[in-house]
Amino acid sequence: MQFFDKVGAVIEQRWKEANYLESAFPEISAQVLGEADAVGNVDPWEIVAYLQAASTLPEQQTDTFSDLALTLYRASRFGIDVYFWLDSTTSIHQHSFSGAFQVLAGSSVHSIYHFKLEQLVNAHFSIGEVLLGDVQILNRGDIRKIRPGRPFIHSLFHLDRPSVTITVRTRQDPNTLPQYNYLKPHFAFNPAFNDPVTSKKLESAVMLLRLRDPGAYNFLDELISLSDFQTTFLILDAAYHQLINHTRDRFQPWKENKRPQDDFPDEKSRFLGLLRRARTRHGNLTDFIFPVLDETQRNKVLVNLRSTVSASEHRLFLGLLLNVESRAQLVDLVRQRFPDRDPVGCICTWVDELYKTNKPGSDSSILGIKSFGRVHRFIFRQLLEGISTEELRIKTNGGDLEVSEGERMRICDSFERSIILKSVLRNPHGESTISTRKIVEPATA
């Protein structure tokens, strides 16, 4: 398309004048994108129409990034891509290239991270702290620079269907490989690394778990006793996912003439047995695994829930929960987005509306709790406003609302078991403000 040809030609000329200095490319790309006014000159649907009519295209990227990735300009040293996003979202990642991107349509939650390295396990896997630096809401026309390697670790949660971004990027910079992905709160890994033998062992383990084969856990236990730390994490990830699925199955309504199996396997006990085996093999490194598994599961649920909601404010709410790490930060971002509205009131309204939204094919709420009545709403709002546990006890025991100690504890426990509500009420360290239990029954969506 002519617009992208012109933009590419200007970038090429300016970068050439800078002697193709790699560190100058992000600034040049962002500057030219800002001057070109893509928002005012490009209709995303014209790009789709162009694609349908084209008989040839520039050399295309081979990755599967986004729902549709299209290269519209290709020079010897860089290219210009357009990405269309529906429900897909990005992992926390860094880049092995540099450039800039601009929001052409839609909006997204953009999170910036830092990684504090504590231990290099191998060239493809590291342990440390994945630290949230900033959370921004990007709208049409917003531009951000891309710098290679760990100076720019980020993720994007797209709020609209579709969201469309223009990305100007160099070809791969070998000095910034591997291109790590990150799992909060502790792991950095190379997603391109693949050991065929380990992969096949894991595939067989997953197959046995899905079949609920009684020998699956014996197989996993033996595999962990012989495995490196990275493979051990992957095994436990598969087993934890199966634990979550089995736990969810327990609470699904049973069809007529069917009942829960009396010999339902004790998945939690078996999973904890695998953790003990991992500790025998890898010692204190095992302490880093469960927080990552728990956070990964929370993220999966929030991403999947997006397919069940269509209201833009609900999608914004889920996007913020996926990215922010504390109640106070969530309230502040809602205040920024809606400066004329009470942020706590907004969140309470969204939670109440989501409670009335059922899971697909089910009559249960996507909040994962059985009720959310007047008392639930009162306690939730108090916690959201940041009152202490002692203040809540006073307010619900002869104060603003008469609630027994047992009922208050049951309600708070139901909040902690709901991934959405638990995420709303996290403290600045990413932990629940409700209790201090470390390993509980898996939270529900």
DAUR-V666018 format. One record per pair of residues at least 6 apart in sequence whose ideal C-beta (glycine too) atoms are under 6 Angstrom apart, sorted by the first residue. I is the first residue (numbers start at 0). J is the second residue. D is the distance in Angstrom with one decimal. If there is no record, write none. Layout:
I|J|D / I|J|D
//
This chain:
0|49|5.7 / 0|71|5.7 / 2|40|5.7 / 2|41|5.6 / 3|71|4.2 / 3|72|4.5 / 3|79|5.2 / 6|31|6.0 / 6|35|5.0 / 7|72|3.8 / 7|79|5.6 / 9|31|5.2 / 10|31|5.0 / 11|74|5.4 / 13|27|4.9 / 14|27|5.4 / 17|23|4.4 / 24|97|5.0 / 24|169|5.9 / 25|97|5.2 / 25|99|5.7 / 25|144|3.9 / 25|145|6.0 / 25|146|5.7 / 28|98|4.8 / 28|99|3.8 / 28|167|4.1 / 29|99|4.0 / 29|142|5.1 / 29|144|5.1 / 32|99|5.8 / 32|101|4.8 / 32|142|5.4 / 33|142|5.8 / 37|103|5.7 / 37|165|5.7 / 38|139|5.3 / 38|140|4.6 / 43|103|5.9 / 43|104|5.0 / 43|163|4.6 / 46|81|5.8 / 57|70|5.1 / 57|73|3.9 / 58|73|4.9 / 59|70|4.9 / 60|68|5.7 / 60|70|5.8 / 65|82|3.9 / 65|84|5.3 / 66|83|5.4 / 66|84|5.9 / 66|85|4.7 / 66|87|5.5 / 67|83|4.0 / 68|80|6.0 / 68|82|5.3 / 69|81|5.1 / 70|78|5.3 / 70|80|5.1 / 71|79|5.5 / 71|81|6.0 / 72|79|4.0 / 77|169|4.8 / 79|167|5.3 / 80|166|4.8 / 81|165|5.6 / 82|164|4.9 / 83|161|5.1 / 83|163|5.4 / 84|157|4.2 / 84|161|5.9 / 84|162|4.5 / 85|160|5.2 / 85|161|5.6 / 86|306|5.6 / 88|156|5.0 / 88|302|5.9 / 89|154|5.2 / 89|155|4.8 / 90|180|4.8 / 91|112|5.7 / 91|154|4.5 / 91|181|4.0 / 92|180|4.9 / 93|148|5.9 / 93|149|5.8 / 93|152|4.9 / 93|179|5.5 / 94|145|5.6 / 94|147|5.5 / 95|171|5.1 / 95|172|5.5 / 95|175|4.7 / 95|176|5.2 / 95|178|4.2 / 96|147|6.0 / 96|168|4.7 / 96|169|4.7 / 96|171|5.9 / 96|172|5.8 / 97|145|5.6 / 97|146|5.8 / 97|147|4.9 / 97|169|5.3 / 98|145|4.7 / 98|167|4.4 / 98|168|3.9 / 99|142|5.9 / 99|144|5.0 / 99|145|5.9 / 99|167|5.3 / 100|143|5.9 / 100|164|5.1 / 100|166|4.4 / 101|142|4.6 / 101|165|4.8 / 102|137|5.2 / 102|139|5.5 / 102|141|5.0 / 102|164|5.8 / 103|163|4.3 / 103|165|5.3 / 104|163|4.1 / 105|159|3.4 / 105|162|3.0 / 106|138|4.9 / 106|158|4.8 / 106|159|5.7 / 107|137|5.1 / 107|155|4.8 / 107|156|6.0 / 107|157|4.6 / 107|158|5.8 / 107|162|5.7 / 108|136|6.0 / 108|156|4.3 / 108|318|4.3 / 108|322|5.1 / 109|135|4.6 / 109|137|4.9 / 109|155|5.6 / 110|134|5.0 / 110|154|5.0 / 110|322|4.4 / 111|132|4.3 / 111|133|4.5 / 111|153|5.3 / 112|129|5.7 / 112|131|5.8 / 112|132|6.0 / 112|152|4.3 / 113|130|4.7 / 113|132|5.4 / 114|127|5.6 / 114|129|5.8 / 114|149|5.9 / 114|187|5.7 / 115|127|4.9 / 115|128|4.3 / 116|125|5.8 / 116|127|4.5 / 117|126|5.4 / 117|127|4.3 / 118|126|4.5 / 119|125|5.3 / 120|228|5.5 / 123|189|4.0 / 123|192|4.2 / 124|188|5.0 / 124|229|4.4 / 125|187|4.3 / 126|185|5.8 / 126|287|5.6 / 129|181|4.9 / 129|183|4.7 / 129|184|5.4 / 131|324|5.3 / 134|322|5.3 / 134|323|5.8 / 147|172|5.0 / 147|175|4.0 / 148|175|4.0 / 156|318|4.1 / 156|321|5.4 / 158|314|5.2 / 158|315|5.5 / 158|318|5.5 / 177|189|3.8 / 179|187|4.6 / 180|188|6.0 / 180|190|4.9 / 181|187|5.2 / 182|291|5.0 / 183|294|4.8 / 184|290|5.6 / 185|287|4.4 / 185|291|5.4 / 186|291|5.5 / 197|230|5.3 / 201|233|5.8 / 204|219|5.6 / 204|237|6.0 / 205|237|5.1 / 207|215|3.7 / 208|215|5.0 / 208|241|4.3 / 216|269|4.6 / 219|234|5.7 / 219|273|5.8 / 220|276|5.2 / 222|234|6.0 / 223|231|5.3 / 223|234|5.7 / 223|276|4.8 / 223|277|5.5 / 224|280|6.0 / 228|281|5.2 / 228|284|5.7 / 231|277|5.1 / 232|288|5.7 / 235|288|5.7 / 238|270|5.4 / 238|273|5.6 / 239|292|4.5 / 242|266|4.6 / 242|270|4.8 / 243|296|5.8 / 243|441|4.8 / 245|266|4.6 / 246|441|4.9 / 277|285|4.7 / 278|285|4.4 / 297|418|5.3 / 300|418|4.7 / 300|444|4.4 / 301|317|5.4 / 301|320|5.7 / 301|321|4.7 / 304|317|5.8 / 304|365|5.8 / 305|317|5.4 / 307|359|6.0 / 307|365|6.0 / 316|349|4.7 / 319|329|5.7 / 319|332|5.6 / 320|422|4.4 / 323|329|4.8 / 324|429|4.7 / 325|425|5.6 / 325|426|5.9 / 325|427|4.4 / 326|424|5.5 / 330|342|4.8 / 333|342|3.9 / 333|345|5.4 / 334|342|4.2 / 343|383|5.5 / 343|384|5.9 / 347|380|5.4 / 353|365|5.9 / 353|366|5.8 / 354|364|5.0 / 354|366|4.9 / 354|371|4.2 / 356|365|5.2 / 358|365|5.3 / 366|417|5.2 / 366|419|5.5 / 367|417|4.4 / 367|443|3.4 / 367|444|5.0 / 368|413|4.7 / 368|417|5.2 / 374|402|5.8 / 375|410|5.7 / 377|400|5.3 / 378|410|5.4 / 381|391|5.5 / 382|424|5.4 / 395|402|3.9 / 395|407|5.1 / 411|433|4.8 / 414|420|4.3 / 414|433|5.8 / 415|421|5.4 / 415|431|5.5 / 415|433|4.7 / 415|434|5.9 / 416|442|5.2 / 416|443|5.8 / 418|442|4.6 / 418|444|5.4 / 421|431|5.6 / 421|442|5.8 / 424|432|4.8 / 426|432|4.9
//
